[in-house]
């Protein structure tokens, strides 16, 4: 029998319904439906428009525009190759574990239709390319980072952290973020942490160049504890009804991951913080690694998970083990690729009991172990995971 404390976490139907409503709204936004009638397109082109174009048109987060028929025709075989080897569309988690929001995984029928179309030269049956007009959402806070950081042409991934002092006077509730990069694609992603102790500011000040060369963790708190955004979905809206709190008088530590693209570039970008509703439940971060699992101090609902790991890691499994030893798989990534890391959110919140242990297991990538262990690789040779959890008992008592 489960103790009463644990039963209190069973969410009422109202919250589940809110969650579902948001999923539907988001699905509607993602497919701004002004695309031409399906009958005019062959199935493969339709899959391309739905599953590839959102990231591959001008100004989109990937930085690679495939929307002009000529460009696509020239790259059709490369495109077929990356679809065949399952690099594209990018989606690292496997279907083992709870369903995730906005999965990009292609089903077999769609993959086959897309491959057939690409391999036959990707000839377009329509001349209109749907362009998503992103509606502007007002920001409650806007922050610039990376100014003066010049990224070398070298194709290696770089990580740099920046401590910024927007210093809000009153705590703010955040329902989402937007990453607006000066040069889309060069910044792969950022993870965030609010530092009330001033360590980040000191680290940044002790390095004469902009930012400092280290990950953005502060003590035992992993970067990502205040959310993360990736170029794969530059606008991230948390599931409805949940919020991340910005504490007052704290410095923002931005850990930025960027990759050289054959020329010296500036990875500077703006992060826009979007408002949450006033009655949203605040999520708390639990950060953990293989050697240091986290234990839930209260029953709660896990809403999402983010992972930081380098190329030395091959597969990753994030597990929740309750006090009776029952294990829930939260995330499984069979073939890790740090280029396509992003925060993942569950379709439905996952109820976890007080005392549940959050663990991560991983396997090593033997090929990467032959490469020199530089600072970047060393900091990320083991996965660091953040799971966002909203207390459930507290809100049930209201
Ligand atoms: C969520 C965003 C996203 C989606 C959806 C997506 N891509 Fe990509 N794609 C990227 C990113 C990011 C890159 C890497 C760009 C870079 O090199 O920095 C990329 C790279 C590519 C490349 C270049 C690969 C190379 O090795 O040169 C091709 C071709 C490509 N994508 C095709 C596709 C096709 C086909 C689809 C649909 C099945 C697709 N992409 C869907 C984000 C996306």
Boltz pocket constraint, residues with backbone or C-beta under 6 A from the ligand:
constraints:
  - pocket:
      binder: B
      contacts: [[A, 47], [A, 48], [A, 51], [A, 52], [A, 53], [A, 54], [A, 55], [A, 56], [A, 61], [A, 62], [A, 63], [A, 64], [A, 75], [A, 78], [A, 79], [A, 80], [A, 82], [A, 83], [A, 88], [A, 89], [A, 90], [A, 104], [A, 114], [A, 185], [A, 231], [A, 232], [A, 233], [A, 339]]
      max_distance: 6.0
